């Protein structure tokens, strides 16, 4: 179980770094404001989808641990 927690933490840190790096790159890019805003909106949509996926995976992992715990207790 300890390894699952570390993988989740690493995934969150990776996504945070990816998001920060992408946003910094977009803000420093020599594009128009409208184009940059569209890019940021697209990035926000992608991050929202990734967060939803990560939350679903975390929920499944917790359910699996609970089921395993119930079997051990029985």
N, C-alpha and C positions, 0 to 999 in steps of 0.2 A: 504494500500500500504506500509506503514511503516513496517509492520510485514514481508512482502515479502522481503524487503531489508535486514532485520536482518537475515532471514533464509538463504539467499544467502551468506551473510557475514560469518555466522556460518558454512555453508557447506564448504566454501573455507578454513576457518581456520582449520576445522576438517581434510580436505584433505591434507593441508600443514603439519599439525602435524603428520598425518599418514605417509606421505611421508618421513619426516625428521626422524621420529622414525624408520621406516623400513630401511632407508639408513644407519642410525647409527648402527642399529643391524647387518646389512649385513657387514658393514665395520669392525666391531669388532668381527665378527664370525670367528671361527678357520677353515676356508675353504680355498681352493686354490684360487689363483687369477682368474683363468679361470672360476671357478664356481661362484665366487662373481660377475664377470663381466656379466655372463649370468643372474644372479639374478637381477642385476641393469638394464640390458636391458629389462627384463620382467617387472620390476617395472616401468620403463619409459613408456613402452607400455601401461600398466594399467592406469597410470596417464594421458597419452594422451587421452585414451578412456574416462576416467572420466571427463576430462576437456571438451572434445567435447560434452559429454552428458550434462554437466552443462551449457555450452554455448547455446546449443539448448533449454534447459529449460528456460534460461534467455531470449532468443529471443522470445519464446512463451509468457512469462510473459509480456514482453514489448509490444508485439503485442496486447495482451488482454487489457492492460491498455490504449493503443492508441484507440482501438475499443470502449472501455467504455467511453473514453473522447469524441470521435466523437458522440456517442449516447447522451451524456449529452449536448453537444453543440447544437445538432440538435433540 
